[in-house]
Amino acid sequence: MRLIGQFLCRAWGAAAVLMALLYTAVLAVFAAITAPFWHGKAVSFIAWLWSKLILGTCGIKVELEGLEHLDSLKSFVIVTNHQSVLDIFALFAALPYELRFIAKKELFKIPLIGFAMHRSGHILIDRVAGGQAIRHALKIVRRGNPIVFFAEGHRYADNQVHPFHNGAAWLAILGKLPCIPAAICGSGELFPPGAWTVKPFGRIRIKLCPAIPTADLKPSQRDQLTQQLENAVRAAFIEQLTAGC
């Protein structure tokens, strides 16, 4: 019976990935069509629907803690660790905001998806044109869209928080935006980098920490702020691990 259960679980995981690809192919068309209009609001709804469909098909639940820390904030930068592509879906599905992500330029080369991301306000990381990217990001946050920054730069599924890059701190200081440290736990076990099938019926936990203000900080203090953010995310992540995320 145990072997049968394992087989059915793997079969479900493989089928869920295929369904996720189907959802992506269909919804990417609508996202690309609507992206140039309404400041990306239609794309935000499509991203929420896309995420809900994928997580629901996988049987994955998302638990969110600390939403009250965002109550009095309009624009902010969420700075978080990154374990899995599922992190993106979990954030879209759980947070009641029109999120915009800092994304690697390779994603913008994907047909339809890249166009929809660019036209709806997601921000391209390009070291050659770093200043232009920062100016674009500031324009987006002034519009009222929270920015999500995966500060490690890569996905790590080893249950550790790795050193943060200082781009999030730089953006937050220039825009005088509060930073929200966030720890994501559980996604790496469900769908680690390089996996072909998802582990269904799991749980992803997101813990939002109190805001760290930046209004009085200078750009020269970005490394100090980065370390503060890294420490806060690591502490929240360890707390989640201890609680059995």
Secondary structure by P-SEA (a helix, b strand, c coil): caaaaaaaaaaaaaaaaaaaaaaaaaaaaaaaaacccccaaaaaaaaaaaaaaaaaaacbbbbbccccccccccbbbbbbbbcccaaaaaaaacccccccccccccccccaaaaaaaaaabbbbbcccaaaaaaaaaaaaaaabbbbbbccccccccccccccccaaaaaaaaaacbbbbbbbbccccccccccccccccbbbbbbbbccccccccccccaaaaaaaaaaaaaaaaaaaaaaacc
